[in-house]
Amino acid sequence: MRTKMLAYQKVYEKIKEEILASRYGIGTLMPTEAELEKEYGVSRSTIRKAMELLAGDGYVDIRQGRGTMIRDFSAKQDYTHVTSVTESLKKKGYLVSTRKLYIEKNRAPERIAGLLELQPSEEVAHVQRIQEADGKPVCIMENYIPYRLVPGIEKEMGIVSLYQHLEENYQFEIERTKDTISAVTANFFEAEILGVPVGAALLHVDRVCYSPAGNPVCCDRVKILGSYYQIEVEGFGRMR
């Protein structure tokens, strides 16, 4: 039997959707309790309970006498070290899980074969995943790995962090990565998977991973909801 959602839980879900849709910008103040009470047609105590839930989940910061501010809840990718999207989301405090996982062994597409420096006859493991953060689908991932490096991986289930799995089970070492990052919008199929409108903002990351010997060992193609992810890069010195 399905449990009926309480009023404050409904308000929590509605406001969270508004935050994720960028109705309220990071660092800005939310409307007052009186304004929210009028907007949602509920009592002041219901608004307060919803705000407490939002604060507990890291979406807002309630400041006595100053109002309620939208927090920076997106995961930051630190480019001073090799990390994955999954690891960045976990570091931000999200519970990360894999909703769907499919692994197949096949011939690499021509572009992927070129990036991985494969012979025409070589096969790859093609790993496809839908990643969730706190139960919400936020990321579509594809990974291509030379099959000779990961024999039998297509039989495995329950992979969440692929890099960690490769390190623990296949003695994989990733020394460096090369990323190409672009802003894109969700097409119909991506929007259906991620539960967002067609045209929603996504970040598209194309990555090639290299071993300590400098050999390409993995190609990643990741599309993640823009509201969940930030790129953090430090610069040193001016070009002259």
Secondary structure, 3 states (H helix, E strand, C coil): CCCCCCHHHHHHHHHHHHHHCCCCCCCCECCCHHHHHHHHCCCHHHHHHHHHHHHHCCCEEEECCCEEEECCCCEEEECCCCCCHHHHHHHCCCCEEEEEEEEEEEECCHHHHHHCCCCCCCEEEEEEEEEEECCEEEEEEEEEEEHHHCCCHHHCCCCCCHHHHHHHHHCCCCCEEEEEEEEEECCHHHHHHHCCCCCCEEEEEEEEEECCCCCEEEEEEEEEEHHHEEEECCCCCCCC
